[in-house]
Amino acid sequence: MNSNIFLFLLYVMCGSVVIASVAEAETQSIKDETFGFNLSRDVPYVEQKLDQSADLRTLDVYSPLSSEEVTDESELLPIVLYVHGGGWAFGDKSDVNVKPHYFTGQGFGFVSMNYRLRWDYKVYDQVVDLVTAMSWLAENAHRYGLDANRVVVMGHASGGHLATLVTADSSYFYADGFDPKRIKAIVSIDSSSYDITRLMRELGSFVERRQHQLIFTADESVWAAASPITHVSSSTTLPPHALLFNPEREASALQAKGYAKALTVAGVEVVLIPGSESAPDRTDELIGVSGNLATIAMIAFIRSQI
């Protein structure tokens, strides 16, 4: 296949745009009384070095206006930490649709993070970035009236893969000194990468397999190490999971069901939530839209864990 055609297909499949390098991080604070939240934009979650003119390791913090009135630790609000999708190579923390409005309206802080992207960095770096962002929240969430001991990690597509991998493979937490008990639930939306080996051998389309080979190489040991399902066992203690999937896309549905089975066997609480039948490829986009059944099921799951 012509390389230009393939890159176009990869671009379309990832459903996002290539992002330019971020300008020197400068935090902006905005109060949006119309939607009832405060927004602190481009907050760095790593120390900025003087010789760095650009760094993707920033996040946006959306906090309900009510969080300004928090005076006691018991009043701190729970957090949804969102990890965007984009095939590990594309995407941006601004790809949130109506989620900030929805979650802040439900009494949650909503934090959307950027992370270093392929091709300049590896998936390992992205997982490290996710843990680093969690550690930053542990130290700083209270400044926004938010509770770092009640975190829901939510990811879309490749972001869902990162969210499930970092919790399944506890070595990342131990290396950083982060307490995984702070994470109360995982919500993964339309990921096909819980079992990369199975996707490469059985489930993936040509484009999906080619994309995963570009990201994870042709080395099956790398596939296994990067697959969340590899790290799930009865000896691991994982938070409850909600797996949202596209009921019309075989790889999404079978990957979610296969991972749910592995979690259940390991004694982990898990719920499967199908996306909208009328718009199955817009599951992530429609989260927070009034009347969306997947949203109703998801928020019920989250509230049962917070």
C-alpha positions as CSV (number, residue, x, y, z in Angstrom):
1,M,0.0,0.0,0.0
2,N,1.3,3.4,-0.8
3,S,2.7,4.9,2.4
4,N,0.8,8.2,1.9
5,I,-2.5,6.3,1.6
6,F,-1.8,4.3,4.7
7,L,-0.9,7.4,6.7
8,F,-4.2,9.0,5.6
9,L,-6.1,5.8,6.7
10,L,-4.3,5.9,10.0
11,Y,-5.2,9.6,10.4
12,V,-8.9,8.9,9.6
13,M,-9.1,5.9,11.9
14,C,-7.7,7.7,14.8
15,G,-10.4,10.3,14.4
16,S,-8.2,13.2,15.5
17,V,-5.8,15.8,14.3
18,V,-2.0,15.9,14.5
19,I,-1.3,18.5,17.2
20,A,1.5,21.0,17.0
21,S,4.0,21.4,19.8
22,V,2.5,23.2,22.7
23,A,3.8,26.7,23.3
24,E,5.5,27.4,26.6
25,A,3.0,26.4,29.3
26,E,1.2,29.3,30.8
27,T,-1.7,28.5,33.1
28,Q,-4.9,30.4,32.3
29,S,-7.8,30.6,34.7
30,I,-11.3,31.1,33.5
31,K,-14.6,31.3,35.4
32,D,-17.6,30.2,33.3
33,E,-20.7,31.0,35.2
34,T,-22.9,30.0,32.3
35,F,-21.9,26.4,32.7
36,G,-21.0,26.6,36.4
37,F,-17.3,25.8,36.4
38,N,-13.8,27.2,36.8
39,L,-11.2,26.3,34.2
40,S,-7.5,26.3,34.8
41,R,-5.9,25.6,31.4
42,D,-2.4,24.3,30.5
43,V,-1.3,23.5,34.0
44,P,2.0,21.7,33.9
45,Y,2.2,18.4,35.9
46,V,6.0,18.2,35.6
47,E,8.5,20.8,36.5
48,Q,9.2,23.1,33.6
49,K,12.9,23.4,32.6
50,L,14.3,26.7,31.5
51,D,15.4,25.3,28.2
52,Q,12.0,23.7,27.3
53,S,10.0,25.8,24.9
54,A,7.3,23.2,24.5
55,D,6.0,20.3,26.6
56,L,2.9,18.2,26.1
57,R,2.8,17.3,29.8
58,T,0.0,19.7,30.8
59,L,-3.6,19.4,31.9
60,D,-6.8,21.4,32.1
61,V,-8.7,21.4,35.4
62,Y,-12.4,22.0,35.3
63,S,-13.9,22.5,38.8
64,P,-17.5,23.3,39.8
65,L,-18.0,26.8,41.1
66,S,-19.1,25.2,44.4
67,S,-15.5,24.0,44.9
68,E,-14.6,27.6,45.7
69,E,-16.6,27.3,48.9
70,V,-14.8,24.2,50.2
71,T,-13.5,24.9,53.6
72,D,-13.1,21.3,55.0
73,E,-11.4,18.3,53.6
74,S,-14.6,16.3,53.9
75,E,-16.2,18.6,51.3
76,L,-13.6,18.0,48.6
77,L,-15.1,16.8,45.3
78,P,-14.2,13.6,43.5
79,I,-12.2,13.7,40.2
80,V,-12.6,12.3,36.8
81,L,-9.2,12.2,35.1
82,Y,-9.7,11.9,31.3
83,V,-7.1,10.5,28.9
84,H,-7.8,11.3,25.3
85,G,-7.6,8.9,22.4
86,G,-5.9,9.3,19.1
87,G,-4.0,6.1,18.3
88,W,-1.1,7.0,20.8
89,A,0.1,9.4,18.1
90,F,-2.6,12.1,17.8
91,G,-5.2,13.8,20.0
92,D,-5.3,16.6,22.5
93,K,-6.7,17.3,26.0
94,S,-9.3,19.6,24.4
95,D,-11.0,16.6,22.8
96,V,-13.6,16.4,25.5
97,N,-16.9,17.4,23.9
98,V,-19.5,18.1,26.7
99,K,-17.8,16.1,29.4
100,P,-16.6,19.1,31.5
101,H,-20.1,20.6,31.5
102,Y,-21.6,17.2,32.4
103,F,-19.3,16.1,35.2
104,T,-18.9,19.5,36.9
105,G,-22.7,19.6,36.8
106,Q,-22.8,16.2,38.6
107,G,-20.5,17.5,41.3
108,F,-17.1,16.2,40.0
109,G,-13.9,17.9,39.1
110,F,-13.0,17.0,35.5
111,V,-9.3,17.0,34.6
112,S,-8.2,16.4,31.0
113,M,-4.5,15.7,30.4
114,N,-2.1,15.8,27.5
115,Y,0.8,13.3,27.3
116,R,3.8,12.8,25.1
117,L,2.9,11.3,21.7
118,R,4.3,8.8,19.3
119,W,6.3,9.1,17.2
120,D,8.8,11.1,19.3
121,Y,8.1,9.0,22.4
122,K,7.1,5.5,23.3
123,V,4.0,4.1,25.0
124,Y,6.1,3.6,28.1
125,D,6.6,7.4,28.2
126,Q,2.8,7.8,28.0
127,V,2.1,5.5,30.9
128,V,4.8,7.3,32.9
129,D,3.0,10.6,32.1
130,L,-0.3,9.2,33.3
131,V,1.2,8.1,36.6
132,T,3.0,11.5,36.9
133,A,-0.3,13.3,36.4
134,M,-2.0,11.2,39.1
135,S,0.9,12.1,41.4
136,W,0.5,15.7,40.6
137,L,-3.2,15.5,41.5
138,A,-2.3,13.8,44.8
139,E,-0.2,16.9,45.7
140,N,-2.3,19.7,44.2
141,A,-6.0,18.6,43.8
142,H,-7.0,20.2,47.1
143,R,-6.1,23.7,45.7
144,Y,-9.0,23.3,43.3
145,G,-11.4,21.9,46.0
146,L,-10.9,18.4,44.6
147,D,-10.3,15.1,46.4
148,A,-7.2,13.2,45.2
149,N,-8.3,10.2,47.2
150,R,-11.4,9.7,45.0
151,V,-10.2,9.5,41.4
152,V,-12.0,7.9,38.4
153,V,-9.6,7.4,35.5
154,M,-11.4,7.5,32.2
155,G,-9.8,7.0,28.8
156,H,-11.0,6.8,25.2
157,A,-9.6,4.3,22.7
158,S,-5.8,4.4,23.1
159,G,-6.4,6.5,26.2
160,G,-8.6,3.6,27.5
161,H,-5.7,1.3,26.8
162,L,-3.3,3.5,28.8
163,A,-5.8,3.8,31.7
164,T,-6.3,0.0,32.0
165,L,-2.6,-0.8,31.4
166,V,-1.3,1.5,34.2
167,T,-3.8,0.0,36.7
168,A,-3.3,-3.6,35.6
169,D,0.5,-3.4,35.7
170,S,1.2,-2.1,39.2
171,S,4.9,-1.8,38.6
172,Y,4.3,1.7,37.2
173,F,2.7,2.9,40.4
174,Y,5.4,1.4,42.6
175,A,8.2,3.0,40.6
176,D,6.6,6.4,41.2
177,G,5.5,5.8,44.8
178,F,1.8,6.5,43.9
179,D,-0.8,4.8,46.1
180,P,-3.2,3.1,43.7
181,K,-5.9,3.0,46.3
182,R,-6.6,6.6,45.3
183,I,-8.2,5.2,42.1
184,K,-11.7,4.2,42.8
185,A,-12.8,3.2,39.3
186,I,-11.7,2.8,35.7
187,V,-13.9,3.8,32.8
188,S,-12.5,2.7,29.4
189,I,-14.4,3.7,26.3
190,D,-14.1,1.8,23.0
191,S,-10.6,0.4,23.3
192,S,-9.6,-2.5,21.1
193,S,-6.2,-3.0,22.8
194,Y,-6.8,-4.9,26.1
195,D,-5.3,-8.0,24.4
196,I,-3.0,-6.8,21.6
197,T,-1.8,-10.4,20.8
198,R,-5.4,-11.5,20.1
199,L,-6.1,-8.3,18.0
200,M,-3.0,-9.0,15.9
201,R,-3.8,-12.7,15.4
202,E,-7.6,-12.7,15.1
203,L,-9.7,-9.6,15.5
204,G,-8.1,-6.6,13.9
205,S,-8.7,-5.2,10.5
206,F,-5.7,-4.7,8.2
207,V,-5.5,-1.0,9.2
208,E,-5.9,-1.9,13.0
209,R,-3.2,-4.5,12.8
210,R,-0.9,-2.3,10.8
211,Q,-1.4,0.6,13.3
212,H,-0.7,-1.6,16.3
213,Q,2.5,-3.0,14.6
214,L,3.7,0.6,14.0
215,I,3.1,1.4,17.7
216,F,4.0,-1.9,19.4
217,T,6.4,-3.4,16.7
218,A,6.2,-7.0,15.4
219,D,7.6,-8.4,18.7
220,E,5.0,-10.6,20.4
221,S,6.7,-10.2,23.7
222,V,6.1,-6.5,23.4
223,W,2.4,-7.1,22.5
224,A,2.0,-9.2,25.7
225,A,3.8,-6.7,27.9
226,A,1.6,-3.8,26.6
227,S,-1.6,-5.8,26.9
228,P,-3.6,-5.1,30.1
229,I,-5.0,-8.6,30.1
230,T,-1.5,-10.0,30.5
231,H,-1.2,-8.4,34.0
232,V,-4.6,-9.4,35.4
233,S,-4.6,-12.3,37.9
234,S,-6.3,-13.3,41.1
235,S,-3.2,-12.0,43.0
236,T,-3.7,-8.4,41.7
237,T,-6.0,-5.9,43.4
238,L,-7.7,-3.7,40.8
239,P,-10.4,-1.1,41.1
240,P,-13.8,-1.7,39.6
241,H,-14.0,-1.3,35.8
242,A,-16.7,0.0,33.4
243,L,-16.0,-1.0,29.8
244,L,-17.9,0.9,27.2
245,F,-17.8,-0.6,23.7
246,N,-19.0,-0.2,20.1
247,P,-21.6,-3.0,19.7
248,E,-21.3,-2.7,15.9
249,R,-17.5,-3.1,15.8
250,E,-16.3,-6.7,16.4
251,A,-12.8,-5.8,17.7
252,S,-14.3,-3.3,20.2
253,A,-17.0,-5.7,21.4
254,L,-15.0,-8.9,21.7
255,Q,-12.0,-7.1,23.3
256,A,-14.3,-5.6,25.9
257,K,-16.0,-8.9,26.6
258,G,-12.7,-10.8,26.7
259,Y,-11.2,-8.3,29.2
260,A,-14.3,-8.3,31.3
261,K,-14.1,-12.1,31.6
262,A,-10.5,-11.9,32.7
263,L,-11.3,-9.3,35.3
264,T,-14.2,-11.3,36.6
265,V,-12.1,-14.4,36.9
266,A,-9.6,-12.4,38.9
267,G,-12.4,-11.2,41.2
268,V,-12.6,-7.6,39.9
269,E,-16.0,-5.9,39.7
270,V,-16.7,-5.0,36.1
271,V,-19.7,-3.8,34.0
272,L,-20.1,-3.8,30.2
273,I,-21.9,-0.9,28.7
274,P,-22.7,-0.9,25.0
275,G,-22.7,2.4,23.1
276,S,-25.7,3.8,21.4
277,E,-27.2,1.6,18.7
278,S,-28.1,4.6,16.6
279,A,-24.6,6.0,16.8
280,P,-22.3,3.2,18.0
281,D,-19.1,4.9,16.7
282,R,-19.8,8.1,18.7
283,T,-19.8,6.5,22.2
284,D,-17.2,8.8,23.6
285,E,-18.5,11.9,21.9
286,L,-22.0,11.4,23.3
287,I,-20.9,10.9,27.0
288,G,-22.8,13.6,28.9
289,V,-25.5,14.2,26.3
290,S,-28.9,14.4,27.8
291,G,-30.8,11.1,27.5
292,N,-27.7,9.1,26.4
293,L,-28.2,5.6,27.9
294,A,-24.5,4.8,28.1
295,T,-24.0,8.0,30.1
296,I,-26.8,7.0,32.5
297,A,-25.3,3.6,33.1
298,M,-21.8,5.0,33.4
299,I,-22.7,7.6,36.0
300,A,-24.6,5.1,38.0
301,F,-21.5,2.9,38.1
302,I,-19.2,5.8,39.1
303,R,-21.5,6.9,41.9
304,S,-21.6,3.4,43.3
305,Q,-17.8,3.5,43.6
306,I,-17.2,7.0,44.9
